[in-house]
Amino acid sequence: MYRNIFKYDDMKRSEHMAVRENVGWYLFTHQLMQVEGDDAEAFLDYVFPNNIATLKPGRDRYTTMLDENGEIIDDVVVMRFDDHFWISTLFPSYMDDWFYAHQGDFDVDYYEVSDDWHMFAVQGPLSKDVLNGICAEPVDGLRFFQHSENSIDGMDVIINRGGFTGEKLGYEVYCAESDTDAVEEKIREACDKAGGRQVTEFQVMAWTLPTEAGFYYMRDLRHANPFEVGLAANINWDKDFVGKAALEKVREAGPAREMLGFTVADDDPFIQAKQYGGPGEAVYLDGEEIGRVSKMVYSYVKDINCGYILADAGKLKVGDTIDIHGSEAVICERNWLA
């Protein structure tokens, strides 16, 4: 019999809830691309649909990256410094190739710096107190998606307010690779003192925490366009960008699909989501396939199985009850922290 890999796992639950109720930390270094040169701003404004030209030094911006068909091929956070940009991505080698293919006459250089910098996530209600206890300068003034230079026990760090957990208070600590062990020890000591704990489970870092907050992992977005997954609001239509012509057609005609939330009350539902590989469990309505399960995890806050369905637009609405592989599912908003 299938056994729910989330519901009965006490370690996953305790690590997840440490972030929600106290503070949790983990080494979770997204790969980093550095972009610089006279045309760096203009180039990034062309390859990303969000508005990069208005991004000020010390601030970050989330954006998708599209192919010529208007489909999402990556979603990233762009961080601006005085004379360069960082791009946080999971696919630096692919991004490097994509940049090269679209560089044209732009005077821009880009290269990976992942080996030079490591990033610790410190997330949860007590995260600010933890960092104020170990950083030379208080982090109270940092706004969401803002970063600044700081130091921990004499080691230079960059503190960025943000994260992949959905917490209102959360920070990312970037440090030089050579300082990783020493910075980790300081974070560990401070979090232990605050009653927090280290998050060690990848499924908690990348699946349960972000999904519960309605966030995506890149696998959820692949082969979809921003309108289908609710990410069209951050598109700057007043500029040219890769994929714009195709996306304008989608805007005019309307998206063919939409990403919806769902819950399943069964203790042990056997539902194959796309996160495990493959196309995801088929979703049927009146005998017709209308979508696929993109993701299913467990909300430890709500104590219920939850996930996303990418379905034909207009076929389902919040409150609808459907059957997914023998389990009753209820369509809901895609956020279990609201």
C-alpha positions in Angstrom: 0.0 0.0 0.0 1.2 3.5 -0.8 2.4 5.4 2.3 2.3 9.2 2.3 6.0 10.3 2.2 5.2 13.6 3.9 2.3 13.2 6.4 4.1 10.6 8.6 7.6 11.9 8.3 8.3 13.5 11.7 11.7 15.0 10.6 10.2 16.7 7.6 7.4 18.0 9.7 9.7 19.4 12.4 12.0 21.0 10.0 9.1 22.6 8.0 7.4 23.9 11.2 10.7 25.3 12.6 10.6 27.8 9.7 6.9 28.5 10.2 6.9 28.9 13.9 10.5 29.9 14.9 13.5 29.9 12.6 15.1 27.4 10.2 18.3 27.6 8.3 20.0 25.7 5.4 22.7 25.9 2.8 20.8 26.4 -0.4 23.1 28.0 -3.0 21.3 28.7 -6.2 23.8 29.0 -9.0 24.9 32.6 -9.7 25.6 34.3 -13.0 27.4 37.6 -12.9 26.6 40.0 -15.7 28.6 43.2 -16.4 29.5 45.6 -19.2 28.3 48.8 -20.7 25.2 47.2 -22.0 24.5 44.9 -19.1 21.3 46.7 -18.1 19.9 46.9 -21.7 20.8 43.3 -22.4 19.0 41.9 -19.3 16.1 44.2 -20.1 15.9 42.4 -23.5 16.2 38.8 -22.3 13.8 39.2 -19.3 10.2 40.4 -19.7 10.2 42.2 -16.3 11.5 45.7 -16.1 15.3 45.5 -15.3 16.1 49.0 -16.4 14.4 50.5 -13.4 16.1 48.2 -10.9 18.2 50.3 -8.5 21.5 49.1 -6.9 20.8 47.2 -3.7 17.5 45.9 -5.0 16.3 42.5 -6.5 13.6 41.6 -9.0 11.9 38.3 -9.8 11.3 37.6 -13.5 10.7 34.8 -15.9 12.9 34.1 -18.9 11.0 33.2 -22.1 11.8 31.4 -25.4 10.6 32.8 -28.7 7.3 30.9 -28.2 6.6 32.9 -25.1 7.0 29.8 -22.9 9.0 29.9 -19.6 12.4 28.4 -19.8 13.6 29.8 -16.4 12.5 31.9 -13.5 15.2 33.9 -11.7 15.9 36.7 -9.2 18.1 39.5 -10.6 20.2 41.4 -8.0 21.7 44.7 -8.9 25.0 46.0 -7.5 26.8 49.3 -8.4 28.7 47.9 -11.4 27.3 44.4 -12.1 24.3 42.1 -11.7 23.8 38.7 -10.1 21.3 36.3 -11.4 20.1 33.5 -9.1 19.3 30.5 -11.3 19.3 26.7 -11.1 20.5 26.4 -14.7 23.7 28.5 -15.3 25.1 26.5 -18.1 21.8 26.7 -20.0 21.6 30.4 -19.2 25.1 30.9 -20.5 24.2 29.3 -23.8 21.0 31.3 -24.0 22.7 34.6 -23.4 25.4 33.8 -26.0 22.6 33.0 -28.6 20.9 36.4 -28.0 23.9 38.6 -27.2 24.0 40.2 -30.7 25.8 43.6 -30.5 25.3 44.1 -26.8 28.5 45.0 -25.0 28.1 42.5 -22.1 30.1 39.9 -20.2 28.6 37.1 -18.2 30.1 34.2 -16.3 29.3 31.9 -13.4 30.5 32.8 -9.9 28.7 29.9 -8.0 32.0 28.5 -6.8 33.0 31.8 -5.2 29.9 32.4 -3.2 27.7 30.3 -1.0 24.3 31.2 0.3 22.6 30.3 3.6 18.8 30.8 4.0 17.7 31.9 7.4 13.9 31.9 7.4 11.1 32.3 9.9 9.6 34.7 12.5 12.9 34.9 14.5 15.2 35.2 11.5 15.7 38.9 12.0 16.6 38.4 15.7 19.1 35.7 14.8 20.9 37.8 12.2 20.9 40.9 14.4 22.7 38.8 17.0 25.6 37.8 14.6 25.8 40.6 12.1 27.9 43.7 12.6 25.1 46.0 11.4 21.4 45.4 12.2 19.2 44.1 9.3 16.0 45.9 10.5 16.1 48.4 7.7 16.2 45.9 4.9 13.0 45.8 2.8 11.9 42.7 0.9 14.1 42.1 -2.1 16.8 44.5 -0.8 20.4 43.5 -0.1 23.3 45.2 1.6 26.9 44.5 2.6 27.5 43.4 6.2 29.9 41.2 8.2 29.7 38.3 10.6 32.6 37.9 13.0 34.8 40.0 10.7 33.8 38.0 7.6 32.3 40.0 4.7 28.8 38.9 3.8 25.9 40.2 1.7 22.5 40.0 3.5 19.5 39.8 1.2 15.9 40.0 2.5 14.0 37.3 0.6 13.7 33.6 0.4 11.8 30.6 -1.1 9.6 29.8 1.9 6.8 32.4 1.8 7.8 33.7 5.2 7.3 37.4 5.8 10.6 37.4 7.6 13.4 35.6 5.8 17.0 36.4 4.7 19.7 35.0 2.5 23.3 35.2 3.7 25.9 35.2 0.9 29.5 34.6 1.9 32.8 33.8 0.2 33.4 30.1 -0.3 36.4 30.2 2.0 34.3 31.5 4.8 31.4 29.0 4.5 32.3 26.7 7.4 32.9 29.6 9.8 29.7 31.5 8.8 27.7 28.2 9.0 28.9 27.7 12.6 27.8 31.2 13.6 24.4 30.7 12.0 24.0 27.3 13.6 24.9 28.6 17.1 22.5 31.5 16.8 19.6 29.4 15.5 20.1 26.8 18.2 20.1 29.4 20.9 16.8 30.8 19.5 15.3 27.3 19.5 15.4 26.9 15.8 16.9 24.1 13.7 18.7 23.2 10.5 16.6 22.1 7.6 18.3 19.1 6.0 15.5 17.7 3.7 15.6 18.9 0.1 11.9 18.1 -0.1 11.2 20.6 2.6 13.5 23.3 1.1 12.3 23.0 -2.5 8.8 21.4 -2.2 6.8 21.7 1.0 7.7 25.2 2.2 7.4 27.0 -1.2 4.4 25.0 -2.4 2.5 25.8 0.8 3.1 29.5 0.0 2.0 29.1 -3.6 5.5 29.4 -5.0 6.8 27.4 -8.0 9.7 25.2 -8.7 11.0 25.5 -12.3 9.6 22.0 -13.2 6.1 23.4 -12.4 6.5 26.1 -15.1 8.2 24.3 -17.9 6.2 24.4 -21.2 3.8 27.0 -19.8 3.5 30.7 -20.5 3.2 33.4 -17.8 -0.5 33.9 -18.4 -1.2 30.2 -17.7 0.6 30.2 -14.3 -0.4 33.7 -13.1 2.9 35.4 -13.7 1.9 37.9 -16.4 1.6 40.9 -14.0 5.4 41.4 -13.9 5.7 41.8 -17.7 6.8 45.2 -19.1 4.8 45.5 -22.3 6.4 48.9 -23.2 9.7 47.4 -24.2 11.0 44.7 -26.6 11.9 41.3 -25.1 12.5 37.7 -26.2 9.1 36.0 -26.7 7.1 39.2 -26.8 5.4 38.6 -30.2 4.2 35.2 -29.2 3.0 36.3 -25.8 1.0 39.2 -27.3 -1.0 36.6 -29.2 -1.7 34.8 -25.9 -2.8 38.0 -24.3 -5.2 38.7 -27.1 -6.7 35.2 -27.3 -6.5 34.4 -23.6 -4.5 31.5 -22.1 -5.5 27.9 -23.0 -4.7 26.6 -19.5 -4.6 27.8 -15.9 -2.7 26.7 -12.7 -5.1 25.9 -9.9 -4.7 24.7 -6.3 -6.2 21.6 -4.9 -6.4 19.6 -1.6 -7.0 15.9 -0.9 -8.2 14.8 2.5 -7.2 11.1 2.1 -4.4 10.1 4.3 -2.5 8.2 1.6 -3.6 9.3 -1.9 -1.8 7.6 -4.7 -1.4 10.6 -7.1 1.6 10.9 -9.3 2.7 14.5 -9.7 5.0 15.9 -12.4 7.6 16.7 -9.7 8.6 13.0 -9.6 9.1 12.9 -13.4 6.7 12.2 -16.2 3.7 14.2 -17.3 1.8 14.0 -13.9 -1.5 12.3 -13.1 -4.3 12.9 -15.6 -7.3 14.9 -14.3 -10.7 14.0 -15.7 -14.0 15.8 -15.7 -17.1 13.9 -17.1 -14.7 11.4 -18.7 -12.6 14.1 -20.5 -9.0 14.7 -19.6 -8.8 18.4 -18.7 -5.4 18.7 -17.1 -2.4 17.2 -15.2 -1.2 17.2 -11.6 1.9 19.4 -11.6 2.7 19.0 -7.9 1.4 17.4 -4.7 3.0 17.7 -1.3 1.7 18.2 2.2 0.8 21.4 4.1 2.0 20.9 7.6 0.3 24.1 8.6 -3.1 22.9 7.4 -2.4 19.2 7.8 -3.7 18.3 4.4 -2.3 17.1 1.1 -2.1 20.0 -1.4 -0.8 20.8 -4.8 -1.2 22.3 -8.3 -3.2 21.3 -11.4 -2.4 22.8 -14.8 -5.9 22.5 -16.3 -7.8 23.7 -19.4 -8.9 27.3 -18.8 -12.4 27.7 -17.4 -13.1 24.0 -16.8 -12.6 24.2 -13.0 -13.3 26.8 -10.4 -12.6 27.2 -6.6 -14.9 24.9 -4.7 -15.3 22.2 -7.4 -14.9 18.6 -6.3 -13.3 16.2 -8.7 -11.8 12.7 -8.6 -8.0 12.2 -9.1 -7.0 8.6 -9.3 -9.7 7.5 -6.8 -9.2 10.4 -4.3 -11.6 13.2 -3.9 -9.9 16.6 -4.5 -11.3 20.1 -3.9 -10.2 23.0 -6.1 -8.9 26.0 -4.1 -6.7 29.0 -4.2 -3.0 28.3 -4.6 -1.8 29.4 -1.2 -2.2 27.5 2.1 -0.7 30.2 4.4 -3.4 32.8 3.7 
